[in-house]
Amino acid sequence: MELGPLAGRIAGAPISWGVCEAPGWGYELPPSVVLAEMAQLGLAATELGPTGYLGSDPDAVRATLDPHGLTLVGGFLPVALHVAPEVDLSEAEAAIRTLAAAGSEVVVLAADAGPGGYDRKVQLDATEWSQLLRNLDRVRSLISDLGLRSTLHPHVGTAIESRASVLRLLQDSDVPLCLDTGHLAIGGTDPLEIVRNAAQRVGHVHLKDVRLDIAKQVADETVSFIDGVRSGLFAPLGQGDVDIAGVVTGLEEAGFTGWYVLEQDTALAGPPAPGEGPLVDVRRSVEYLRDTVVPALAS
């Protein structure tokens, strides 16, 4: 597909095929199917997905990706940054080393809220904010020492979810953001606000479209995050309520040269029928980029 200035910068993520680290998320398609469909759609790379999904060690990850012509762009790493002045980073360091050895470019950090999955709301006090910022700097040093880039992902059910917490992070830290258009919208932040006011802080992008009526139910805690996903919280690009074209156009005009990851959280009840399933929705998202976003960039 002709993607013009975006060619070679569109990646996939296993979560778009229903593969998630959360327990009880749903049916998990094998990597051979997921990666073959990514390649079929012309995606250039993928994020790692859950630990061990693409392989038990860096060599295995490379061996899994190579037959499909895909590279590894990054990986999602939740770390409980706010719980102590000096949190134990040994597990995080091991994960970062694995990403580096497997050829990753970026670590997508999340400020893990602790037990409770993605339905826990956290309001940090002054001490917890101080601890979060200190531990964030420690993790970023590890990432930099291993030759990777850091980003922090505002995410539902983490310590950085609400608009207030996103704005405070931008004020109190210089960490680049993973601009996730869906999670920002659910947490009450218009992603276009970030693009207009802080585009230089965006280091990585997760493109999601969101149906805001369901997003409000998730934000109000009347519907759990997973039930929201199962109810169609995330839509193919262009079929929800987020101005995806505006976000991408704004970032490109601001000089963004990084990755756009198609990351539409999906949960599967079972194996999809031939010709159906996640492939259909991801194809629609790629077609939206080709038919709507790329012409907007050229105009």
Secondary structure, DSSP 8 states (H G I E B T S, - for coil): ---GGGTT-EEE-GGGGT--SSTT--B---HHHHHHHHHHTT--EEE--STTSS-SSHHHHHHHHGGGT-EEEEEEEEE--SSSTT---HHHHHHHHHHHHTT--EEEEEEB--SSGGG------HHHHHHHHHHHHHHHHHHHHTT-EEEE---TTBSS-SHHHHHHHHHH----EEEEHHHHHHHT--HHHHHHHHGGGEEEEEE-EE-HHHHHHHHTTSS-HHHHHHTT-EE-TTSSSS-HHHHHHHHHHTT--S-EEE-----BSS---TT-SHHHHHHHHHHHIIIIIHHHHH-
